[in-house]
Amino acid sequence: MSDDLVKRLRNGDTVMANHYMDEAADRIEELEAKLAKAVEAMEVCVNNQPTGLYADHNPFYWTIRTTLAELKGQNQ
């Protein structure tokens, strides 16, 4: 995000407050949708990972699992 919406919101301009809040809400919705897609893609990767020796030695698999758990608020 090239413009600093967070800075504008924190500095608070009461005349523009509603506009900034609407813009922030739109951005939040957009980011939540992108995050949901990323989580879904990660779940596909984890659920379709071959088992056995390959999985145990694949650093990407463990990185994806760990990140996925963090995003879902789970501890592994």
GROMACS elastic network, one bead per residue, 0.5 to 0.9 nm:
[ bonds ]
;  ai    aj funct       b0    kb
    1     4     6  0.69591   500
    1     5     6  0.81668   500
    2     5     6  0.88581   500
    3     6     6  0.88157   500
    3     7     6  0.89148   500
    4     7     6  0.53483   500
    4     8     6  0.64557   500
    4     9     6  0.87577   500
    5     8     6  0.50651   500
    5     9     6  0.61014   500
    5    10     6  0.85897   500
    5    20     6  0.74525   500
    5    23     6  0.81598   500
    5    24     6  0.71548   500
    6     9     6  0.50792   500
    6    10     6  0.61242   500
    6    11     6  0.85950   500
    6    24     6  0.82015   500
    7    10     6  0.51303   500
    7    11     6  0.61002   500
    7    12     6  0.85305   500
    8    11     6  0.52575   500
    8    12     6  0.62583   500
    8    13     6  0.77826   500
    8    20     6  0.75514   500
    9    12     6  0.51460   500
    9    13     6  0.77031   500
    9    17     6  0.74136   500
    9    20     6  0.64001   500
    9    21     6  0.76331   500
    9    24     6  0.84150   500
   10    13     6  0.88112   500
   12    15     6  0.87784   500
   12    16     6  0.79163   500
   12    17     6  0.65412   500
   12    20     6  0.88434   500
   13    16     6  0.53550   500
   13    17     6  0.56549   500
   13    20     6  0.88513   500
   14    18     6  0.78574   500
   15    18     6  0.76603   500
   15    19     6  0.85346   500
   16    19     6  0.52796   500
   16    20     6  0.61674   500
   16    21     6  0.86152   500
   17    20     6  0.51417   500
   17    21     6  0.60577   500
   17    22     6  0.85746   500
   18    21     6  0.50199   500
   18    22     6  0.61034   500
   18    23     6  0.84967   500
   19    22     6  0.51871   500
   19    23     6  0.61493   500
   19    24     6  0.85491   500
   20    24     6  0.59656   500
   20    25     6  0.84869   500
   21    25     6  0.60490   500
   21    26     6  0.85556   500
   22    25     6  0.50796   500
   22    26     6  0.62075   500
   22    27     6  0.86408   500
   23    26     6  0.51264   500
   23    27     6  0.62405   500
   23    28     6  0.86479   500
   24    27     6  0.50590   500
   24    28     6  0.60830   500
   24    29     6  0.85932   500
   25    28     6  0.50689   500
   25    29     6  0.61903   500
   25    30     6  0.85849   500
   26    29     6  0.52141   500
   26    30     6  0.61937   500
   26    31     6  0.86647   500
   27    30     6  0.50181   500
   27    31     6  0.60977   500
   27    32     6  0.85130   500
   28    31     6  0.51186   500
   28    32     6  0.60290   500
   28    33     6  0.85738   500
   29    32     6  0.51099   500
   29    33     6  0.62232   500
   29    34     6  0.86931   500
   30    33     6  0.52477   500
   30    34     6  0.63371   500
   30    35     6  0.86663   500
   31    34     6  0.50369   500
   31    35     6  0.60166   500
   31    36     6  0.85249   500
   32    35     6  0.50151   500
   32    36     6  0.61128   500
   32    37     6  0.86796   500
   33    36     6  0.51306   500
   33    37     6  0.63732   500
   33    38     6  0.87417   500
   34    37     6  0.51505   500
   34    38     6  0.62512   500
   34    39     6  0.86916   500
   35    38     6  0.50160   500
   35    39     6  0.61275   500
   35    40     6  0.85168   500
   35    71     6  0.88445   500
   36    39     6  0.51384   500
   36    40     6  0.61237   500
   36    41     6  0.86504   500
   37    40     6  0.50535   500
   37    41     6  0.61938   500
   37    42     6  0.86276   500
   38    41     6  0.51226   500
   38    42     6  0.61883   500
   38    43     6  0.86139   500
   39    42     6  0.50604   500
   39    43     6  0.61363   500
   39    44     6  0.86707   500
   39    68     6  0.65241   500
   39    71     6  0.76380   500
   39    72     6  0.84570   500
   40    43     6  0.50928   500
   40    44     6  0.63401   500
   40    45     6  0.87875   500
   41    44     6  0.51292   500
   41    45     6  0.63895   500
   41    46     6  0.88069   500
   42    45     6  0.50316   500
   42    46     6  0.62178   500
   42    47     6  0.85169   500
   42    64     6  0.63657   500
   42    65     6  0.78303   500
   42    67     6  0.87582   500
   42    68     6  0.66944   500
   43    46     6  0.50940   500
   43    47     6  0.58916   500
   43    48     6  0.83724   500
   43    64     6  0.84956   500
   43    65     6  0.82758   500
   43    68     6  0.74745   500
   44    47     6  0.51781   500
   44    48     6  0.59848   500
   44    49     6  0.84509   500
   45    48     6  0.53842   500
   45    49     6  0.61025   500
   45    61     6  0.78163   500
   45    64     6  0.79115   500
   46    49     6  0.53252   500
   46    50     6  0.89298   500
   46    61     6  0.66675   500
   46    62     6  0.88325   500
   46    64     6  0.71648   500
   46    65     6  0.66096   500
   47    50     6  0.86035   500
   48    51     6  0.89862   500
   49    54     6  0.89097   500
   49    55     6  0.68606   500
   49    61     6  0.74975   500
   50    53     6  0.88274   500
   50    54     6  0.69289   500
   50    55     6  0.61622   500
   51    54     6  0.66262   500
   51    55     6  0.53492   500
   51    56     6  0.78623   500
   52    55     6  0.56475   500
   52    56     6  0.65269   500
   53    56     6  0.51498   500
   53    57     6  0.63972   500
   53    58     6  0.86968   500
   54    57     6  0.53769   500
   54    58     6  0.60881   500
   55    58     6  0.52139   500
   55    59     6  0.83289   500
   55    61     6  0.67027   500
   55    62     6  0.82488   500
   56    59     6  0.80758   500
   56    61     6  0.83378   500
   56    62     6  0.82251   500
   57    60     6  0.89950   500
   57    61     6  0.85220   500
   57    62     6  0.87727   500
   58    61     6  0.54844   500
   58    62     6  0.68683   500
   58    63     6  0.89206   500
   59    62     6  0.52690   500
   59    63     6  0.60996   500
   59    64     6  0.85786   500
   60    64     6  0.60112   500
   60    65     6  0.84689   500
   61    64     6  0.52195   500
   61    65     6  0.61354   500
   61    66     6  0.85870   500
   62    66     6  0.59774   500
   62    67     6  0.84089   500
   63    66     6  0.52021   500
   63    67     6  0.60349   500
   63    68     6  0.83758   500
   64    67     6  0.51667   500
   64    68     6  0.58683   500
   64    69     6  0.84647   500
   65    68     6  0.51008   500
   65    69     6  0.61264   500
   65    70     6  0.86403   500
   65    76     6  0.84672   500
   66    69     6  0.51771   500
   66    70     6  0.62742   500
   66    71     6  0.87120   500
   66    75     6  0.83124   500
   66    76     6  0.69648   500
   67    70     6  0.50389   500
   67    71     6  0.61641   500
   67    72     6  0.86038   500
   68    71     6  0.51210   500
   68    72     6  0.62073   500
   68    73     6  0.85040   500
   68    74     6  0.84081   500
   69    72     6  0.50952   500
   69    73     6  0.59560   500
   69    75     6  0.62153   500
   69    76     6  0.67414   500
   70    74     6  0.57989   500
   70    75     6  0.69450   500
   70    76     6  0.86377   500
   71    74     6  0.76596   500
   72    75     6  0.89445   500
